[in-house]
Each structure stands twice: as structure tokens, then as C-alpha cells.
Amino acid sequence: MNDSERYSREGILAYAQHFPFFKLMGLEILDVSPGWSRTRVSFRKDLTQPAGIMHGGVIASLIDTGIAHALLMTDRLKQLQEEQGALVSVDLRVKFIRPVSEGPLVCESTVVRLGQKILHAEALVTNELGKEVARGDAIYMAVPGEQVSSS
């Protein structure tokens, strides 16, 4: 699969079905488009913390994954790939609103700013009743190819 196919909507969805970390966590990429994604994870007992509610790290991973996938089809990422550059996370913030003890969670992520160096995206996580569970945002930095290859 070439880069063009890999970073198409179909390629991203197909790749995600076999990605080991997503399989381990039960993370699903439901849909993607340039600047937007929808991801999901379902409650499982093995993803809980000692009080029996979903571990915050699972929700943080859902947000991080959703935001990363919202960036995958953007023109800025395509430009970076052509230059052999990369995107790196600079900051990930999560605000937990309510505990989760059952059902699936859906994360909708949207790119807010696509600058030459700084990219910003936000995410909203809701439960099966549509109630807000968490919010998050992330800052990514675009690293030019010459800086990637020299490190």
C-alpha cells in the first residue's frame, strides 16, 4: 500500500482494524475526513481502575487517537510527508466530566488550527446517552524533514 492509499479514508480505516494498540484497547476508528474523526471504545472490566470505573488513561488514549486521526488527512500532514517531516505531540489535556461504568464512548475530534508549525485540535467524548464524559485538546508541532533525519 503506497502513502496515497494508506492516508486515504479507506486506507486509514483498514489499517486501524489491525493496529495492535487499538486491538488491545478495543479502540475503533469509525470515520475520518480532513480535520475530523470519530472514534469509539467500549467499557470493559479490564479497562477499569480500582473503583470499577473506566480508567482515565483509556479516555485520554481515545482523545489522543481521535485527534491524531483528525490530522491524518489534512493538507498540512500531506505536505510534511512529502518533506519527510513528522507531527509530534507537544501537549495533551483532558478534562474528565463524569465517570463511566458501562457502555461505549464516542469521541468526535476536530482540528481547530492548522499552522505551519503549530496544529491544534479538540475532542468531545460522549456516552451512549449522548452525555458529555470528557473534553480534550492537543497541540502538535510540525517537524521538518531535515530536523527528523538529523535527530
C-alpha positions as CSV (number, residue, x, y, z in Angstrom):
1,M,0.0,0.0,0.0
2,N,1.5,3.3,-1.0
3,D,1.3,6.5,1.1
4,S,-1.6,7.9,-1.0
5,E,-3.7,4.7,-0.4
6,R,-2.5,4.5,3.3
7,Y,-3.7,8.0,4.1
8,S,-7.0,7.8,2.2
9,R,-10.2,7.3,4.2
10,E,-10.4,3.7,3.3
11,G,-6.7,3.1,4.0
12,I,-6.8,4.7,7.4
13,L,-9.9,2.7,8.4
14,A,-8.4,-0.6,7.1
15,Y,-5.1,0.0,8.8
16,A,-6.7,0.8,12.1
17,Q,-8.6,-2.5,12.2
18,H,-5.2,-4.4,12.6
19,F,-3.2,-1.9,14.6
20,P,-2.0,-3.8,17.8
21,F,-2.6,-1.0,20.3
22,F,-6.1,-0.3,19.0
23,K,-6.9,-4.1,19.2
24,L,-5.5,-4.2,22.8
25,M,-7.6,-1.3,24.0
26,G,-10.7,-2.1,21.8
27,L,-10.3,1.3,20.1
28,E,-12.2,1.7,16.8
29,I,-11.8,4.4,14.2
30,L,-15.4,4.9,13.0
31,D,-14.8,7.6,10.4
32,V,-12.3,10.2,9.3
33,S,-12.1,13.1,6.9
34,P,-9.7,16.0,6.6
35,G,-9.7,17.8,10.0
36,W,-12.3,15.5,11.7
37,S,-12.6,12.0,13.1
38,R,-15.0,9.8,15.1
39,T,-13.6,7.1,17.3
40,R,-15.0,4.7,19.9
41,V,-14.1,2.5,22.8
42,S,-16.4,0.3,24.8
43,F,-16.4,-0.2,28.6
44,R,-14.7,-3.4,29.7
45,K,-13.9,-4.6,33.2
46,D,-10.2,-4.9,32.3
47,L,-10.1,-1.2,31.4
48,T,-11.2,0.0,34.8
49,Q,-9.4,1.5,37.8
50,P,-9.8,0.0,41.3
51,A,-13.2,1.8,41.9
52,G,-14.6,-0.1,38.9
53,I,-14.9,2.9,36.5
54,M,-13.1,3.3,33.2
55,H,-9.5,4.3,33.7
56,G,-8.8,7.9,32.8
57,G,-5.8,6.7,30.6
58,V,-8.3,4.8,28.4
59,I,-10.3,8.0,27.8
60,A,-7.1,10.0,27.3
61,S,-6.0,7.4,24.7
62,L,-9.3,7.7,23.0
63,I,-8.9,11.5,22.8
64,D,-5.3,11.3,21.6
65,T,-6.2,8.8,19.0
66,G,-9.2,10.7,17.8
67,I,-7.2,13.9,17.5
68,A,-4.3,12.2,15.7
69,H,-6.8,10.7,13.2
70,A,-8.4,14.1,12.6
71,L,-5.0,15.3,11.5
72,L,-4.2,12.4,9.1
73,M,-6.0,13.6,6.0
74,T,-5.1,17.3,6.3
75,D,-3.1,19.0,3.6
76,R,-0.5,20.1,6.2
77,L,0.2,16.4,7.0
78,K,0.5,15.5,3.3
79,Q,3.0,18.4,2.9
80,L,5.0,17.2,5.9
81,Q,5.1,13.6,4.5
82,E,6.4,14.9,1.1
83,E,9.2,16.7,3.0
84,Q,9.9,13.5,5.1
85,G,8.7,15.5,8.2
86,A,6.5,14.4,11.1
87,L,4.0,15.6,13.6
88,V,4.9,15.3,17.3
89,S,2.6,15.8,20.3
90,V,3.5,18.8,22.4
91,D,0.6,18.9,24.8
92,L,-2.5,16.7,25.6
93,R,-5.1,18.0,28.0
94,V,-8.0,16.0,29.3
95,K,-10.9,17.2,31.4
96,F,-13.0,14.4,32.9
97,I,-16.7,15.3,33.4
98,R,-18.4,12.2,34.6
99,P,-17.4,8.6,35.4
100,V,-18.0,5.7,33.0
101,S,-19.2,2.3,34.3
102,E,-20.9,0.9,31.2
103,G,-21.4,1.2,27.5
104,P,-19.5,2.6,24.6
105,L,-17.8,6.0,24.4
106,V,-17.6,8.0,21.2
107,C,-15.0,10.7,20.6
108,E,-15.5,13.4,18.0
109,S,-12.3,15.3,17.2
110,T,-12.0,18.5,15.2
111,V,-8.9,20.4,14.0
112,V,-9.1,24.0,15.2
113,R,-5.8,25.4,13.8
114,L,-3.5,24.1,11.1
115,G,-0.5,26.4,11.2
116,Q,2.9,25.9,9.5
117,K,4.5,24.9,12.9
118,I,1.6,24.5,15.4
119,L,-1.5,22.4,15.0
120,H,-4.4,22.5,17.5
121,A,-7.4,20.1,17.8
122,E,-10.2,19.5,20.2
123,A,-12.2,16.4,21.2
124,L,-15.5,15.7,22.9
125,V,-16.3,12.3,24.4
126,T,-19.9,11.3,25.0
127,N,-21.5,8.2,26.4
128,E,-24.3,6.1,24.7
129,L,-26.9,8.6,26.1
130,G,-25.1,11.5,24.4
131,K,-23.9,12.9,27.8
132,E,-20.5,14.5,27.9
133,V,-17.9,12.3,29.6
134,A,-14.7,14.2,28.8
135,R,-13.2,17.0,26.7
136,G,-9.7,17.3,25.5
137,D,-7.4,19.2,23.3
138,A,-3.9,18.7,21.9
139,I,-1.1,20.8,20.4
140,Y,1.1,19.2,17.8
141,M,4.3,20.6,16.3
142,A,5.2,20.1,12.6
143,V,8.9,19.0,12.4
144,P,10.6,19.5,9.1
145,G,12.2,16.5,7.4
146,E,15.8,17.8,7.9
147,Q,15.2,18.0,11.7
148,V,13.7,14.5,11.8
149,S,16.6,13.0,9.9
150,S,19.2,14.8,12.0
151,S,17.9,13.6,15.3
